[in-house]
Amino acid sequence: MLPIDRHAWLRTLLHLGLALGGGLLVGLALGQVWPALTLTALGILAWHYWRLHRLLQRLATRQRLKPQGTGVWSRLDALLYRGQLEMRTRKRRLLAMLRAYRAVATALPDAVVLVDRNSQRILWFNEAATPLLGLRYPRDHGRPVTDALQPLPMASWLAAGRHAEPLEDVASPVDPSLRLSLRLLPYSDELWLLLARDVSKLLRLEHMRRDFVANVSHELRTPLTVIHGYLELLDGDDHPEWGPLLSEMRRQSQRMSRLVEDLLTLSRLEARDQLPEEEVAMASLLATLRREADALSNGRHRIRVEDEAQVDLRGASKELHSAFGNLVSNAVRYTPDGGEIVIRFSRLPDGGAVLAVHDTGYGIPAAHLPRLTERFYRVSTSRSRETGGTGLGLAIVKHVLGLHGARLQISSEVGVGSIFSCVFTADRVLPRQAHSTEAAAP
């Protein structure tokens, strides 16, 4: 017990003793000791009940009165007064923080919408939600978000909850020419945060970049074809001193032609939202990949194909062949002579399938793995140029797999080798047809 509290108790007991002593003296003087003590005790009890009534009244009306006196009740009043002051200070600080947070949310150029998870109703939104999403206060306050943001596909998207993937390009309900990126952040068990960002300018710049690359590639194709044709007409035997120069010019023109073709392929993939759906006979495709790997290796590597899945895939056969072929050709180019390359097609426990290309090449440092699918990114520039790589193969693989709802996984260890895996979901797996197996048989 604090000294001030002990002092308050002692003063209260002293007052109680003095009151009872006074009552005893009065009773002795009147010859009525017990009635006098009884009346004194009832008076003390009434006084305490009156102080309790005052305390309850202060709590009910939230009055703040400065304490007076030094007894127990005065000490209780002092503690109550201090608690009220601390609560008032805390509320002011919380309100100031809340106003600051709201000011920050209001100043954001992105739309911020607070949604109740259970009812999916709008609880709050900032000013940017009006020009971007068409929300207005008080009309849309408390309204279901699926109704307020029509015609956006909100119902199916919200149903995914924490697993909802960002919608990178959707039309604004206010202006269809305004393109938005939507992201759902479930930051608590009861509340969701819906963020909408204007990405119209970024998409226009991306389209301009894609069109520029496609147009330049088309323009380069014709002069490269002419140059390559004239180089083929020149015979190094007529001018022996020109032989090495002509050979290098032919090699570089062929490399430039492959680069242009890869750029055109990448531009076509970026311009498409989906690919034609067909049954891809994996047995015959694996056999084709084996023949291409043998031709490119020319006996310098040990090449194996392991078809463990015994299923087919649903997708675009030409594009998948291109993606798988890029992985196989990379494995052949970056594996030293005498190394081993394994093309393995297997099933996953969740019903999906994975085509993995294993090699015993140089390996890739872990710091480079996240950037391998970037355009023209090279782990070793000199080695890539020596092998004839364009720096676009893995970017093409990534886009092809993305259009199939698949993903590329890369694992590598320096000095041991690399594994490039194309992982397909269960909805892409089909039972293998008998004719595809027969077609793949030698």
Beta strands, then each sheet from edge to edge (+ up, - down):
strand 1: 111-116
strand 2: 122-125
strand 3: 167-171
strand 4: 179-185
strand 5: 191-198
strand 6: 278-280
strand 7: 302-307
strand 8: 311-315
strand 9: 340-347
strand 10: 353-359
strand 11: 407-413
strand 12: 417-424
strand 13: 429-431
sheet 1: 2+ 1- 5+ 4- 3+
sheet 2: 6+ 8- 13+
sheet 3: 7+ 9+ 10- 12+ 11-
end
